[in-house]
Amino acid sequence: MKNKLIHALAATAVATTMMAAPASSSAGEVNAKVVAEGKKLAFSRSQGNCLACHMIKGGTLPGNIGPALIAMKLRYPDKQKLRDKIWGTPELEVKYTMMPPFGRHAILSEEQIDKIVEYIYTL
C-alpha cells in the first residue's frame, strides 16, 4: 500500500512538472517581451528618457545627473520600492531631485512604468 502511494505521488509530480514546463517558457517569453518594451521606453527620448540623466549599458549619449543604473537588484531588493521611486511616491522622493515623478504627474502610464521597472531590474 505504501509503495503504491509513493508511485502515485511520483507519477503525479512528473506529470505536473511536464505540464508546467510549457507555461514557464511561455511566461519567460512574455517577460522577455516586457523587458524589451521597457528598454525601448527607457531609451526613448520622448517617453521614459532615462538616458537623459542616467548611464545605462548599451545606451548612447547618457547623462550624468543621476546615478548609473547598474546592480539594480542589489540596490532595490524589493522591486516595488524601485517602482515607487519611478512612480514618484512622495516618501521616496529625494529633496531637490531632477527626476520627475513619472506616475504621480501622469508623464508615463502605469503600464509603461511597469515595463520600465522590469527592464531596469535586469540591469
N, C-alpha and C positions, 0 to 999 in steps of 0.2 A: 504494500500500500504506500509506504513512504517513498519507494523508488518511482512509482507511478506519478506521485505528486511532484517529485523533483524533475522528472522527464517532462511533465506537462508544463511546469514553470519555465524550464529551459526552452522548450519549443515556443512558448508564448513570448519569451524575451527575444528570441531570434526573429520571430515574425514581426514583433513590434519594431525592432531595430531596422529590419528590412523595409518596413512601410514608412518609417520616419526618415530614412536616408534621402529620398527624393525631395521631401519637404524641406530638409535642411539645405540642400543645394539650391533649391528654388529661393529660399529665404536669403541665401548668400548672394544670389544673382540680383535680387531686389535691393539688398543693401549696397551692392557694388554700384547699381544704377543711381541710388540716392546719393552715395558718396560722390559719384561723378557729377551729378547735378549740383551738389553743394560746392564742389570745386569750381565749377563754371560760375556759380553765383559769387563765390568769394573772390574770384579773379576778375569779374565783370566790373568795369569802371563805372557803369551806370546803375548797378544794383548793390551787391554787398560791398564791393570796393575795399575789401580787407587789405589789399596790396597798397592802398594809398598810405597806410600807416605802419603796416607790419611786413617783415620779411617772411616769406613763405617759400619753402623749397619748390623750385620749378616756376616761380613767378618772375615776371620781368618788371623792371623799374619799381622795386619795392620801396616803401617808405621806411623811415627810422624813428617815427614819433612814438609808436607803440613797441612793445616787446616782440621779439621774433616768435613766431608761432611754431615752436618745437616742443617735443616731450609733453604734449598736452594731456595725456592720460596721467602722467606723474603730477602735473600742475593742478589738474582737476580730476581727482579720482572719482568724484561724483559728477557725472555728466550733466545732471540737472543744474548744478551750480554754474557750469560753463554756459548752458543755455540761458540761465537767468542773467548772467553777465552781459551776454549779447543782446538779450531782450531789453535790458535796462532796468532791472529790479532796483529800486532806489537804495535798498540796504547794501547792495554790492557796488554801487556807483562810486568811483574814485573821484574825490573832490578835484575840480579843475581839469578833468579829463577832456581830451579832444574827441573821444569815442561817443558817438550819438547813441541814445537808447533806441535801437532799431525797431523793437516791437512796441514799446511804450509810445513812440512817436509815429507809429504806423509807416515807417520807412520800408520795412520788409514785412511780408505776411508771416503768420505763424508757420506755415508750411515751408517757406523759404528759410526761416531761421532754423527749423528742424534739419533741413538738408545741409545747411552750412555747419551746424553743430556736428552732424555725422561726419562730414569731411574733416573739419578741424580736429576732431577726436582721433583721426587716423594719423595725425602729424606727430 
